[in-house]
Amino acid sequence: MPAGPFLRAVVATLLAFPLVALPLAAPAQSTTLLVDVDHRATTSLNGDWHAIIDQYSIGLRKNGFYMNTKFDPANTPQDYNFATASTLKVPGDWNMQRPELYYYEGLLWYQRDFEYHAQPNHRVFLHIGAANYRSYVWVNTKKICEHEGGFTPFDCDVTDALKDGSNFAVIAVDNTRLAAGVPTLQTDWWNYGGLTRDVSLVEVPKQYIDDYDLHLSRTDHSLIEGSVHVEGATQSRTIIVTIPELRARVETKTDEQGRAAISLPVKSLTLWSPETPKLYHVEITDAGTAPNCPPGQHCDTRQPLGDHLTDEIGFRTIETRGTQILLNGKPIFLRGISLHAEAPIRGGRAYSEKDVDTLLGWTKELGCNYVRLTHYPHDERMTRAADRLGLLVWSEVPDYWAIQFDNPVVLPKSKQQLTEMIRRDRNKASVILWSIANETTNTEVRTKYLTTLADLAHQIDPTRLVTAALLVRTEKNPAGGSFKIVDDPLGNALDVLGTNEYIGWYEQGLTGPDNTTWQIHFQKPVIMSEWGAETPAGRHAPPGVNPPPKWTEEYQAQLYQHQIVMLNKIPQLRGNSPWLLMDFRSPHRVNPGLQDNFNRKGLISDKGVKKQAFYVLQKAYQTNSLGKAE
């Protein structure tokens, strides 16, 4: 679109849809979430988008200056002239693309032109893989949708807004931290802003498969169960699910809610596991509805196909028995590591196949069969790759630290993000743990809030385990040393207890783990979900100095050795994910010369340099000298 008409269109957009700035209550989302988008035919809108910084949110203020201006096409103010604005890459956080945006928190407007040619009897969605934190979307001057939450995908129906030929989209993204947000004001990671994951157009039939759930029965490993939902189905439709390699096929009907129950017997199924990460090509077809056929006449049995999806799915079971975690009915110990969605080498938010290959490649090199994806849902490429690589996954929503558990507007936001995370990834065999929180203080209102989330996770997906990373209590041991006590009442709502501790770093010295005894007040499996020590790569203790001083590779490595001895003394320990794989940016870590806005607890530096502790943990995993399955 030429600059003049385009600018007038943007102005009309802003005039037509004024919004109150910075709402604290959860907005009406007006979005959906299409599963399996990465297997659909899409039109990518990735690339260069025009971008304008709007720190005072002028464009979203009902009574702002420009909202009261009569725009003259011959003399248009330049503030929102995207035609002359510089560009940002999408996907990508804005912080790492321009020096002036490194610390920026606020509103930024994105715009791009695109071509679209309509197909009859189709609906079109604008798919946004993630945008941090709040998003407002227009297409061709029409306000389409809003979304809150920085790490889950959403889809906006743009069917009625598109024209045949030239079109444009405007997306306002605001990463301002909110006291009533999820997460809240304080986090220990960088607040990357922008359209941080893929943006695309997705075409679907008028009645389309928007959700499905296919999983292996826990009680019968020759039966695949689940459901398929057809959005917009006004009458019963025929659903067909096939797995060609297994010569398995089932045909069923949708009910009045558009949902079809699936029960598919299979033979000679190879169960997915870290040792055999077998994925099966699965086809899901909406075969339409049977026409009204007059008595005595022959009619075609069904109309043309409604929708067709394919997926690559592994089938396995995950459950607990006492203090064991059972994969496919057998005890397993989770040899893992935690990691942030931080891009290696280039920095910024991880989103690309290269980012994923590097991070999970290091994870496999370490000897892991499990990875904790903290503290928010990562890009879908992560869980797809984990499926292929045989890495079990802990996936988490950002109910982090001190969110406002007593604020009634916050719980719906947590529920929304949990639901979006589960819906996107519940057909990934790798994902075995839904985490509802990290390091939250034990209060009655917090426990009620998070118990509600645990119940919701179990309701939406009863096939997986629910966990949270808990804080632990410390008491002195009269015989010397200390007790670490896991008795948080939230544990009653969890299947697996995650516990974070930093013995030898934030408390006690290098030998602190040697004098620590653990008391677990639940007969449930325990994962040591965080522990570690910090050092810049290449910072070494002076020769002959032992014990080494803090902030050296030698100290970090020796602490790992002491921790491994302690961990092996915890009878209920069924998993381990130290903090963490790679150094990452954090505004909490300002110590000049040592941290410089980085958390340096990584086993690998942000530039890819392995520290001594990497090899300590690698040896423990490769020799199975850490942890037992039973």
C-alpha positions in Angstrom: 0.0 0.0 0.0 1.4 3.5 -0.9 2.5 5.6 2.1 -0.3 8.1 1.9 -3.3 5.7 1.8 -1.6 3.4 4.3 -1.0 6.2 6.8 -4.6 7.4 6.5 -5.6 3.8 7.2 -3.5 3.5 10.3 -4.9 6.8 11.5 -8.4 5.6 10.9 -7.5 2.5 12.9 -6.4 4.4 15.9 -9.4 6.7 15.7 -11.8 3.9 15.4 -10.5 1.7 18.2 -9.3 3.8 21.1 -8.2 1.7 24.1 -7.7 2.7 27.7 -4.0 2.6 28.3 -2.4 -0.1 30.4 -5.4 -2.0 31.7 -4.7 -4.1 34.8 -7.6 -6.4 34.5 -7.4 -9.4 32.1 -8.7 -8.3 28.8 -11.3 -10.2 26.8 -8.8 -12.4 24.8 -10.9 -12.6 21.6 -8.4 -15.2 20.4 -8.2 -19.0 20.0 -5.3 -21.4 19.8 -5.0 -23.7 16.8 -3.1 -26.9 17.6 -0.5 -28.3 15.1 0.0 -25.0 13.3 3.5 -26.0 12.4 2.1 -28.9 10.3 -0.5 -26.7 8.5 0.1 -24.8 5.2 0.8 -21.3 6.3 1.9 -18.0 4.8 4.9 -16.7 6.7 4.8 -13.1 7.8 8.3 -13.3 9.3 10.9 -10.8 8.2 11.2 -7.0 8.3 8.4 -5.1 10.1 8.3 -1.4 10.3 8.6 -0.4 14.0 7.8 2.8 16.0 8.6 3.2 19.7 5.6 4.6 21.7 7.0 4.9 25.3 4.0 6.9 26.5 1.4 4.7 24.8 0.0 7.6 22.8 -1.6 5.3 20.3 -3.5 3.4 22.9 -4.7 6.4 25.0 -8.3 7.4 24.5 -7.6 11.0 25.2 -4.1 11.3 23.8 -3.1 14.2 21.5 -3.4 12.2 18.3 -6.7 10.8 19.1 -8.2 14.3 19.0 -6.5 15.5 15.8 -8.2 15.8 12.5 -5.8 14.3 10.1 -5.3 16.1 6.8 -4.0 13.7 4.1 -2.0 16.5 2.7 -0.4 17.4 6.0 -0.3 14.2 8.1 1.8 14.1 11.3 4.7 11.8 11.0 4.6 10.1 14.3 2.8 7.0 12.9 4.3 7.1 9.4 5.4 3.5 9.2 6.4 4.1 5.6 9.4 6.1 6.8 10.1 4.0 10.0 13.0 1.7 10.3 12.5 -2.0 10.7 12.9 -4.8 13.1 13.2 -8.5 12.4 10.3 -10.8 13.2 10.6 -13.2 15.0 13.0 -11.5 17.4 13.1 -9.5 20.6 13.6 -5.8 20.1 16.2 -5.6 22.9 19.0 -7.2 20.9 18.3 -5.5 17.6 18.9 -1.9 18.5 21.2 -0.5 21.3 18.5 2.1 22.3 16.1 -0.8 23.0 18.3 -2.9 25.1 16.6 -1.8 28.4 13.4 -0.6 26.8 10.1 -1.5 28.5 7.0 -0.1 27.0 4.9 -0.1 23.8 6.2 -0.6 20.3 4.1 -0.6 17.1 4.8 -3.1 14.3 3.5 -2.9 10.8 3.9 -4.7 7.5 2.2 -5.0 4.2 1.4 -8.4 2.7 -0.5 -9.9 -0.2 -3.4 -12.2 0.3 -5.7 -13.9 -2.2 -8.9 -15.2 -0.7 -10.1 -18.8 -1.1 -13.8 -19.5 -1.0 -15.2 -21.4 2.0 -12.2 -20.8 4.2 -11.4 -19.0 7.4 -8.1 -17.2 7.9 -6.2 -16.7 11.2 -3.3 -14.5 12.1 -1.0 -16.8 14.1 1.4 -15.3 16.6 3.8 -17.8 18.2 4.4 -15.4 21.2 4.5 -11.7 21.9 5.7 -10.3 25.2 3.6 -9.3 27.1 0.4 -7.7 25.8 -0.7 -7.5 22.2 -3.3 -5.5 20.2 -3.9 -6.5 16.6 -5.4 -4.7 13.7 -5.7 -5.7 10.0 -6.7 -3.2 7.4 -7.8 -0.7 10.1 -10.1 -3.3 11.8 -9.4 -4.1 15.4 -9.1 -7.9 15.5 -8.0 -9.1 19.0 -6.0 -8.6 22.2 -3.9 -11.1 24.1 -2.1 -11.1 27.4 0.8 -13.5 28.1 4.3 -13.4 26.7 5.1 -17.1 26.1 2.1 -18.9 24.6 0.8 -18.8 21.0 -2.6 -17.3 19.9 -4.6 -17.1 16.8 -6.8 -14.2 15.7 -9.6 -14.6 13.1 -8.9 -12.1 10.3 -11.3 -13.6 7.7 -13.6 -10.6 7.5 -10.8 -8.0 7.7 -8.8 -9.3 4.7 -9.1 -8.1 1.2 -8.1 -9.8 -2.0 -4.7 -8.3 -2.9 -2.8 -5.8 -0.8 -3.3 -5.9 3.0 -1.5 -4.6 6.1 -1.3 -5.6 9.8 -0.5 -3.4 12.7 0.4 -5.1 16.0 1.1 -3.1 19.2 3.2 -5.0 21.7 3.8 -3.8 25.2 6.3 -5.5 27.6 5.6 -3.2 30.5 5.9 -5.3 33.7 2.6 -5.4 35.6 2.1 -5.9 39.3 -1.1 -7.9 38.4 0.7 -9.7 35.6 1.9 -13.3 35.2 4.8 -13.1 35.8 4.7 -10.0 38.1 7.1 -7.1 38.5 10.2 -9.1 39.6 11.7 -11.9 37.6 15.3 -13.2 37.4 15.4 -13.2 33.6 15.5 -10.5 30.9 12.2 -8.9 29.9 12.6 -9.4 26.2 9.9 -7.5 24.3 8.3 -7.9 20.9 7.1 -10.4 18.4 9.5 -13.1 19.7 8.2 -16.1 17.7 6.8 -16.8 14.3 4.0 -14.8 12.7 1.9 -16.3 9.9 -1.4 -16.6 8.2 -3.2 -19.9 8.6 -6.0 -20.9 6.3 -8.6 -23.5 7.5 -11.9 -24.7 6.2 -15.1 -23.1 7.6 -15.4 -26.1 9.9 -11.9 -27.0 11.0 -10.0 -29.2 13.5 -8.8 -26.8 16.2 -7.8 -29.3 18.9 -7.1 -33.0 19.4 -5.6 -35.3 22.0 -4.1 -38.7 21.2 -2.3 -40.7 23.8 -1.6 -44.2 24.9 -3.9 -45.8 27.5 -2.1 -46.3 30.8 -3.9 -49.6 31.3 -3.7 -51.0 27.8 -0.5 -50.4 25.7 -2.3 -51.6 22.6 -4.9 -48.8 22.7 -4.6 -45.2 21.7 -7.3 -43.0 23.2 -8.3 -39.4 23.0 -10.6 -37.0 21.1 -10.8 -34.7 18.1 -12.7 -31.4 18.1 -14.1 -29.7 15.1 -14.8 -26.0 15.5 -18.0 -24.8 13.8 -19.5 -28.2 13.5 -23.3 -27.7 13.5 -24.1 -31.4 12.9 -22.5 -34.7 13.3 -19.3 -35.1 11.2 -17.2 -38.1 10.4 -13.7 -38.1 11.9 -11.0 -40.6 10.7 -7.7 -41.2 12.5 -5.1 -43.3 10.8 -1.5 -44.4 11.6 -0.3 -45.9 8.3 2.8 -47.5 9.6 0.7 -49.6 12.1 -2.1 -50.1 9.6 -4.4 -48.7 12.2 -7.6 -46.8 11.4 -10.7 -45.7 13.3 -13.8 -43.8 12.0 -16.1 -42.1 14.5 -18.6 -39.2 14.8 -18.6 -35.9 16.5 -21.2 -35.2 19.2 -23.3 -32.0 19.7 -20.2 -30.2 21.0 -18.2 -31.0 17.9 -16.0 -33.5 19.7 -15.3 -37.1 18.6 -14.1 -39.7 21.1 -11.2 -41.8 19.7 -10.4 -45.4 20.6 -7.9 -46.9 18.3 -6.5 -50.4 18.8 -2.9 -50.9 17.6 -0.5 -53.8 17.2 3.3 -54.0 17.5 3.6 -50.4 18.8 7.1 -49.2 19.7 6.8 -47.2 22.9 8.5 -43.8 22.9 11.3 -43.4 25.4 14.7 -41.6 25.6 16.4 -44.8 24.3 13.8 -45.3 21.4 12.2 -41.9 20.6 9.9 -43.4 18.0 7.4 -41.0 16.3 4.5 -42.2 14.2 3.0 -40.3 11.3 -0.6 -39.7 12.2 -3.4 -38.5 9.9 -6.5 -36.8 11.3 -9.3 -36.2 8.8 -12.7 -34.4 9.1 -14.6 -36.2 6.3 -17.6 -33.9 6.5 -21.2 -34.7 7.0 -23.5 -37.2 5.4 -26.0 -35.5 3.1 -29.8 -35.8 3.4 -30.6 -38.7 1.1 -34.3 -39.3 0.0 -35.5 -42.8 0.8 -34.8 -45.3 -2.0 -32.2 -43.2 -3.7 -28.4 -43.8 -3.8 -26.3 -40.9 -2.5 -22.7 -40.2 -2.0 -21.9 -41.1 1.6 -20.3 -37.8 2.5 -19.4 -34.4 1.3 -15.9 -33.2 0.3 -13.3 -33.3 3.1 -13.7 -30.7 5.8 -10.1 -30.6 7.2 -7.0 -32.7 7.2 -4.1 -32.6 9.6 -0.9 -34.7 10.0 1.3 -35.0 13.0 4.4 -36.9 14.3 3.4 -38.4 17.6 5.2 -40.7 20.1 3.1 -42.9 22.4 4.1 -43.6 25.9 2.7 -43.5 29.5 3.9 -41.6 32.5 2.7 -42.1 36.1 3.9 -42.4 39.6 3.9 -45.3 42.0 4.8 -44.4 45.6 8.1 -42.6 45.3 8.8 -43.8 41.8 8.3 -42.2 38.4 7.2 -44.8 35.8 7.8 -44.4 32.1 5.9 -47.1 30.2 5.4 -48.8 33.5 9.1 -49.0 34.4 11.0 -46.8 37.0 13.1 -44.1 35.5 15.6 -41.6 36.9 15.5 -38.1 35.3 19.1 -37.1 34.5 18.6 -33.5 33.5 19.5 -29.8 33.4 17.5 -26.6 33.6 17.7 -24.0 30.8 16.3 -20.7 29.8 15.1 -19.8 26.3 18.2 -17.7 25.8 19.9 -17.8 22.4 23.5 -19.0 22.4 26.2 -16.8 21.0 24.0 -14.1 19.4 22.0 -13.5 22.6 18.3 -12.6 23.0 15.2 -14.8 23.1 15.8 -18.3 21.5 13.4 -19.0 18.7 15.2 -20.6 15.7 16.0 -24.2 14.8 19.7 -23.3 15.2 19.1 -22.1 18.8 17.2 -25.3 19.6 19.8 -27.5 18.0 22.6 -25.9 19.9 20.9 -25.9 23.3 19.5 -29.4 23.1 22.7 -30.6 21.4 24.6 -29.5 24.5 21.9 -31.2 26.7 22.4 -34.5 24.9 26.2 -34.1 25.1 25.9 -33.7 28.8 24.2 -37.1 29.0 20.7 -35.9 29.9 17.5 -37.8 29.3 15.4 -34.9 30.7 15.4 -31.1 30.5 13.6 -28.5 32.6 12.3 -25.7 30.4 12.2 -22.7 32.7 10.3 -20.5 33.7 7.7 -20.2 31.0 6.7 -22.2 27.9 9.5 -22.3 25.3 9.2 -22.1 21.5 7.3 -25.1 20.1 10.5 -26.0 18.2 12.0 -27.0 21.6 9.3 -29.6 22.4 9.3 -30.9 18.8 13.0 -31.4 19.0 12.8 -33.0 22.4 10.3 -35.5 20.8 12.9 -36.4 18.2 15.9 -36.5 20.5 14.3 -38.5 23.3 14.5 -35.8 26.0 11.8 -35.8 28.7 10.5 -32.3 29.4 9.3 -30.3 32.4 7.3 -27.4 31.0 6.3 -24.4 33.2 4.0 -21.4 33.5 5.5 -18.2 34.9 3.7 -18.2 38.3 7.0 -17.0 39.6 8.1 -15.7 43.1 5.5 -13.2 44.5 2.7 -12.9 42.0 -0.5 -11.4 43.4 -2.2 -14.6 44.7 -4.8 -12.5 46.5 -5.7 -10.4 43.5 -8.8 -11.9 41.7 -7.8 -10.6 38.3 -4.5 -12.7 38.4 -5.8 -16.2 38.6 -7.6 -16.1 35.3 -4.3 -15.1 33.7 -2.5 -18.1 35.2 -5.4 -20.4 34.1 -5.2 -19.0 30.6 -1.5 -19.5 30.2 -1.6 -23.0 31.7 -4.4 -23.9 29.3 -2.6 -22.5 26.3 0.6 -24.3 27.3 -1.2 -27.7 27.7 -3.3 -27.3 24.6 -0.2 -26.6 22.4 2.0 -29.4 23.7 -0.2 -32.2 25.0 0.5 -34.3 21.9 4.2 -34.2 22.5 5.5 -37.4 24.0 8.5 -35.6 25.5 6.4 -33.5 27.8 5.8 -35.4 31.0 5.6 -32.7 33.7 3.4 -29.6 33.8 4.8 -27.2 36.3 2.5 -24.7 37.9 5.0 -22.5 39.9 8.5 -21.7 40.9 9.7 -20.6 44.4 6.5 -19.3 45.8 6.2 -18.4 49.5 4.1 -20.8 51.6 0.9 -18.9 52.5 -2.7 -20.1 52.7 -3.9 -17.9 49.8 -0.9 -19.1 47.6 -1.6 -22.7 48.3 -5.3 -22.3 47.4 -4.4 -20.5 44.2 -1.9 -23.1 43.1 -4.0 -26.0 44.1 -6.7 -24.6 41.8 -4.1 -24.6 39.0 -2.9 -28.2 39.8 -6.6 -29.3 39.7 -7.1 -27.6 36.3 -3.9 -29.2 34.8 -5.2 -32.6 36.0 -8.6 -31.9 34.5 -7.3 -30.7 31.1 -4.7 -33.4 30.8 -5.0 -36.4 33.2 -2.3 -38.3 31.3 0.6 -36.3 32.7 2.2 -35.4 36.0 1.9 -32.1 37.8 4.8 -30.5 39.7 6.1 -27.2 41.0 9.5 -26.1 42.2 9.1 -25.6 45.9 11.2 -23.7 48.5 12.5 -25.8 51.4 12.9 -25.1 55.1 16.2 -25.2 56.9 16.6 -26.2 60.6 19.8 -26.8 62.6 20.6 -30.4 63.3 21.5 -30.8 67.0 24.1 -33.4 65.9 25.7 -30.9 63.6 25.0 -29.6 60.2 21.4 -28.9 59.1 18.1 -30.4 58.0 16.4 -29.5 54.7 12.7 -30.1 55.2 10.2 -30.5 52.3 6.8 -30.0 53.9 5.1 -27.3 51.8 1.4 -28.1 51.9 1.2 -27.5 48.1 2.9 -30.9 47.9 -0.5 -32.4 48.6 -1.8 -31.2 45.2 1.3 -32.4 43.2 2.3 -35.7 41.7 6.0 -35.0 41.8 7.8 -32.6 44.2 10.3 -30.2 42.7 12.7 -28.7 45.2 15.2 -25.8 44.8 18.2 -25.4 47.0 21.6 -23.6 46.8 23.6 -25.2 49.5 27.2 -24.1 49.1 26.3 -20.9 47.3 23.7 -18.7 49.0 24.1 -20.6 52.3 26.9 -22.5 54.0 30.3 -23.2 52.3 31.7 -25.6 49.8 31.3 -28.6 52.2 27.7 -27.5 53.2 26.1 -30.4 51.3 28.3 -32.9 53.3 26.5 -31.9 56.5 22.9 -31.7 55.2 20.2 -34.2 55.9 17.0 -34.2 53.9 13.5 -34.8 55.4 10.7 -35.3 52.8 7.2 -35.2 54.4 5.5 -36.8 51.4 5.6 -40.3 49.9 6.1 -38.9 46.5 8.9 -38.7 44.0 11.4 -35.8 44.4 13.2 -33.9 41.6 16.1 -31.6 42.8 14.9 -29.0 40.3 17.6 -26.3 41.0 21.0 -26.1 42.6 24.4 -24.7 41.5 27.1 -22.0 41.8 28.2 -19.1 39.7 31.4 -18.3 37.8 32.4 -16.6 34.6 33.9 -19.0 32.2 37.7 -18.8 32.4 38.0 -17.4 35.9 40.2 -19.8 37.8 41.5 -20.2 41.4 45.1 -19.2 42.0 47.4 -22.3 41.7 47.6 -24.4 44.8 44.7 -22.6 46.6 42.3 -25.2 48.0 39.5 -24.9 48.7 39.1 -22.6 45.8 37.4 -19.2 46.3 33.9 -18.5 45.1 33.4 -17.2 41.6 35.9 -19.6 40.1 35.4 -22.6 37.8 37.1 -24.8 40.4 34.7 -23.8 43.1 31.7 -24.5 40.9 33.1 -27.9 39.9 33.9 -28.9 43.4 30.4 -27.9 44.6 29.0 -30.2 42.0 31.0 -33.0 43.4 29.8 -32.4 46.9 26.2 -32.0 45.8 26.3 -35.3 43.9 27.3 -37.1 47.0 24.5 -35.4 49.0 21.9 -36.1 46.4 22.7 -39.8 46.3 21.7 -40.0 50.0 18.1 -38.8 49.3 16.0 -42.0 49.0 13.1 -40.4 47.2 15.2 -38.6 44.6 14.0 -39.5 41.1 15.4 -36.6 39.1 17.9 -33.8 38.9 18.1 -30.6 36.9 20.9 -28.3 38.2 20.8 -24.5 37.5 21.7 -24.4 34.6 22.9 -25.2 31.1 24.0 -21.8 29.8 24.5 -18.3 31.3 21.6 -16.0 30.6 20.8 -12.3 31.0 19.1 -11.0 34.1 18.6 -7.5 35.5 19.2 -8.9 39.0 22.8 -9.8 38.2 24.7 -6.5 38.1 28.0 -7.4 39.8 30.5 -5.6 37.5 33.3 -7.8 36.2 31.6 -11.0 37.4 28.0 -10.9 36.2 27.5 -7.8 34.1 23.7 -8.5 33.8 24.2 -12.2 33.4 23.4 -15.1 35.7 26.7 -17.0 35.5 25.5 -20.4 37.0 25.6 -21.9 33.5 27.7 -25.0 32.8 28.4 -23.2 29.5 29.0 -19.5 28.9 26.7 -17.5 26.7 29.4 -17.7 24.0 29.6 -21.5 24.1 32.6 -22.1 26.4 32.2 -25.1 28.6 33.2 -24.8 32.3 34.8 -27.5 34.5 31.5 -28.3 36.1 30.1 -29.4 32.8 32.4 -32.4 32.7 31.7 -33.2 36.4 28.0 -33.6 35.7 28.6 -35.3 32.3 30.7 -38.0 34.0 28.1 -38.6 36.7 25.4 -39.0 34.1 27.4 -41.1 31.7 28.5 -43.5 34.4 25.0 -43.6 36.1 26.7 -42.5 39.4 24.0 -40.1 40.2 20.5 -41.2 41.2 18.5 -44.4 41.1 15.2 -45.2 39.5 14.1 -47.2 42.6 
